[in-house]
Amino acid sequence: MSAPSPETAQTPETAETPDTPETAETPEAPLSKAPLSPKTPGWLDWYRNPSAPAFRLPPGTVDAHCHVFGPQADFPFAPERKYTPCDGGKEELFALRDHLGVDRNVIVQATCHGADNSAMVDAVRAAGGRARGIATVRPDISEGELLALDEAGVRGVRFNFVRRLVDSSPEDDLHTIAKKVAPLGWHVVLYFESVDLPELEGFFGSLPVPLVVDHMGRPDVTQPVDGPQFTRFLRFVDANDVWVKVSCPERLSVTGPAALDGERHAYADVVPFGRRVVEEFPDRVLWGTDWPHPNLTGHMPDDGLLVDHLPQVAVTAEQRHKLLVANPMGLYWPGEKV
C-alpha cells in the first residue's frame, strides 16, 4: 500500500503596508516532502514475526549480507532504480538481529538507493561498531569521500552484473573504482549469474583487491553439483583471492520446500551446493540472511527457518564457527575478539 502524500503547506500572503516604515517579514512556509512512491506491483514484504530458530547461533555470529530500504520518507530511493520496495530500515534490521541471535551485520548497499549510500551509512553508524558497510560508488568518487565512508565503517564496494538490476557494468569504470579502494584495504563484492561467469572471470581476476561473491555465484541448482557450471565456479574461487557467501537458498531453490510453516529442512535442492563450498573452502565462506529479501516473487521466507537451514550446509561445529564467526570477523573486524 502506498503511503499518503504529505499535504503541501500554503504560504500566507503578505499584506501591503505602504505607510509603515518597517514591515515584519512573513515567515516562510515549511517545504513539503515529495510524495512517496508506491511499491512495485506484486512486491513481497519481509516476513513479519519470524519464528525463533531451533538452531542456536554461536556467540559472535555475523550476518554478512543484509540491506536496508529507506525508510523512503527519510532516504528517498534513486530515480534510476529498477524496483521500489517496502520500507525496511535499521530499526527493523536490528530487531531481527537480536531476535535471531546474530551479533553483527554487514549491510550491503541496495540497488534501489543507487550510489547514495546515506541509508546504509546511517544504519552502520547507528549500530555502534556492530556493523560494517558495502557501498556503491561511481568512478569519479574522490579520495576524501572514500575516506569518509571508511571512517563510517564501510569496507568494500559492490559490483552488480545481474542484468535485470542494472543497465550496464562498464569494466573500465569498475577497474577505476577497484584501484581507488585498494589502498584502503577494501574488497569488491560481486553479484552475477553463474551462466555469465565464463565471460566475466577474466575481468574479475584482473581486479587488484580481494573478491567476495554473493550467493555462491547464483548456480543453476537443477544442474549437478559436480557438473561443468559449478565446477568452473569452484575452480575460479580456488584460483583467485575469493570469499563466497553461502546465502540465499530461497533465491536459488527450484523445488524447495520453502522455509515456511515450520519447515526446518528447507531448500533441499540447494543444500549440496552450499555443503560443497563449505567443504572445499572452509576458511573463505560467509553467511547472510539477505534481509529484507529484495525482489523475491514466489514466497517470502521465515527468517527463523533460514537460520535452521544452516546446519544442513555446515554440518560440523567447526565449519559453523568458521562460516558464522571466525571468517567474517577476520574479514570485517580484523584483530577484534568476539
Secondary structure as UniProt FT lines:
FT   TURN            18..19
FT   TURN            41..42
FT   TURN            59..60
FT   STRAND          62..66
FT   TURN            72..74
FT   TURN            79..80
FT   HELIX           90..100
FT   STRAND          104..108
FT   HELIX           111..113
FT   TURN            114..115
FT   HELIX           118..126
FT   TURN            127..129
FT   STRAND          131..135
FT   TURN            139..140
FT   HELIX           143..152
FT   STRAND          154..160
FT   TURN            163..165
FT   HELIX           171..181
FT   HELIX           182..184
FT   STRAND          187..191
FT   HELIX           194..196
FT   HELIX           197..206
FT   STRAND          211..213
FT   HELIX           214..217
FT   TURN            221..222
FT   TURN            225..226
FT   HELIX           228..239
FT   TURN            240..241
FT   STRAND          242..245
FT   HELIX           249..252
FT   TURN            261..262
FT   TURN            268..270
FT   HELIX           271..280
FT   TURN            282..283
FT   STRAND          285..286
FT   TURN            291..292
FT   TURN            294..295
FT   HELIX           303..308
FT   HELIX           310..313
FT   HELIX           317..321
FT   HELIX           322..326
FT   HELIX           327..332
FT   TURN            334..335
//
